[in-house]
Amino acid sequence: QVQLVESGGGLVQPGGSLRLSCAASGSIFSIDMMGWYRQAPGKERELVARIISGGSTDYLDSVKGRFTISRDNAKNMVYLQMNSLKPEDTAVYYCRAQVNSGYLSRPYWGQGTQVTVSS
């Protein structure tokens, strides 16, 4: 079994910054992709940013230039540095990882962390 635990959410004023962290633990041989998704009330969950094991990244257009995703492969961790936050960034942010356990590859989700951008 694999667990993903997020941290770093909270309340921040517009223009502020937050750094989200996600730690993966358990039966992990390797992790192909790690990413951050978000879901605002009444909206579908959307991909915010993802990073593959080789380091390539993809971002939601609305966060390009403001958010940066990074990962520490040795620690099985992924981070999301969020700068210049806007009220429309308010959502529950979820970590996702495509984990290889040696005999099986499947996605896992964290429990989510709330990010609220408000004055």
C-alpha positions, -999 to +999 in steps of 0.1 A: +000+000+000+011+036-007+002+067+012+004+103+000+004+131+027+001+167+017+010+197+038+014+235+034-021+247+027-037+276+045-051+311+042-031+337+023-038+372+010-039+379-028-004+383-041+010+361-014+028+327-016+024+292-003+045+261-007+027+227-008+045+195+000+035+159-007+053+129+007+048+094-007+055+063+015+049+026+015+055-001-012+073+021-037+097+008-063+096+040-084+073+069-092+068+079-128+047+110-124+039+133-095+014+161-098-009+185-082-046+188-089-072+212-075-109+213-070-129+244-063-165+242-050-189+233-078-161+227-102-144+196-116-110+186-104-083+199-127-046+193-133-025+222-120+010+209-126+028+176-131+064+164-133+077+131-146+107+112-133+130+128-160+121+163-148+097+174-176+068+196-164+034+206-175+013+235-161-023+247-163-022+278-184-036+300-157-007+292-133+022+294-157+048+318-145+033+318-110+036+282-098+066+259-099+065+222-094+096+202-083+104+168-069+129+150-047+132+115-061+153+103-033+127+113-007+096+105-029+084+141-024+068+167-047+064+204-040+044+232-055+056+267-050+027+291-055+035+328-059+013+358-068-017+339-056-052+350-067-086+344-052-094+321-081-066+298-069-088+290-039-094+252-039-086+219-023-052+208-037-046+171-042-013+153-047-013+124-072+015+099-079+018+071-105+036+045-084+054+014-095+054-012-068+075-037-087+046-057-100+019-031-104+016+005-116-013+026-104-022+061-093-026+072-057-042+103-043-035+123-012-063+135+011-061+171-001-051+204+015-072+236+015-057+267-001-077+299+005-067+332-011-087+360+004-082+395+019 
